[in-house]
């Protein structure tokens, strides 16, 4: 009865107006919010676009307050940058925070567009932003008219981004027009970014309470869920590196030509076809110069032609020059951070030239030469006369075998002879000139 009375008294106390059950805040549940985070380092490429789009989707699925993109980039492809900016502008349900970090990081070139397009832009101390010149973003050499068009487009593009996010449009245009670059403190003063954060805790505290798309973010004590790159993104990012694309191009050439010259090997042909497919996939996503592919194709033609035309190495030399220029031009439209150095071009040219000189040339000659087997293989062999040959009688010793021999001339015992015809088991010979 005493226990029953205690329970009833407790229930009555809980029912009084001044006493309520503990809410989520008093129990510490207010800190259960979460944010998603991805890390983008290096050149902006189609793989980066896929990673960021996946990050936005997964952040939505996790019910995160926002998606934080930790950024450190020297720039990248303009087309990929446009796609990323478009994804930010269309992300009404998921606020995007770009955090230029860690200390010493930069948001150069394409990174400037991406940072300014974020709902919230933040920089760590001793970081920089700017140098958004389209020459750095696009690479390659363009004529003055095209260059002017690219600059005008880039200026209007970054101006529209700045106006959309209420940032400093005049500075944004100068970053494109003059390649201007500024520090984190200057960016905050010029209204390029929203605030400076030294670490993640300070970042979450600075985001907390900000209103984005009508929603107030609660991130002060949020849990950070990191979204790493997956296997497909790592693989595609590796394939799209210029040096890897060059290696795959060489494998495709070696494998396919090797299979053609030596049918039935299977492995070279299979490797070559796989490499070719990967190169074509990467080429479809990257601004590859078609003239470079044409020159590499010409090089292959010249190398193969050397096998049938006695030009004493002229075609080989022309093929080597064509291959080098083709590999050089193949990636000339990529940003400076993605350019292929001579340390890759020269060895690739030398190796390809040696491949065709030492392997392919001999393989093609054997493949297209007349197949000689059986008795016909004896023609041209050198032998020794062991019984004098006088008209229709005589014997020779060749390749460890004794043959009956005839000749149009008289050949004495011990002389050397050369087989010129086989008739049954009889060899027609002539006196050897050697």
Buried (B, 14 or more C-beta within 10 A) or exposed (E): EEEEEEEEEEEEEEEEEEEEEEEEEEEEEEEEBBBBBBBBEBBBBBBBBBBBBBBBEBBBEBEBBBBBBBBBBBBBBBBBBBBBBEBBBEBEEBBBBBBBBBEEBBBBBBBBBBBBBBBBBBBBBEBBBBBBBBBBBBBBEBEEEEBEEBBEEBBEBBBBBBEBBEBBBEBBBBBBBEBBBBBBEBBBEBEBBBBBBEEBEBBBBBBBEBEBEEEEBBBBBBEBEEBEBEEEBEEBBEBBBBBBBBBBBBBBBBBBBBBBBBEEEEEBBEBBBBBBEBBEBBBEBBBBBEEBBBBBBBBBEBBBBBBEEEEEEEBBBBBBBBBBBBBBBBBBBBBBBBEBEEEBBEEBBEEBBEBBBEBBBEBBEEEEEEEEEEBEEBBEBBBBBBBBBEEEEBBBBBEEEEBBBBBEEEBEEEBBBBBEEBEEEBBBBBBBEE
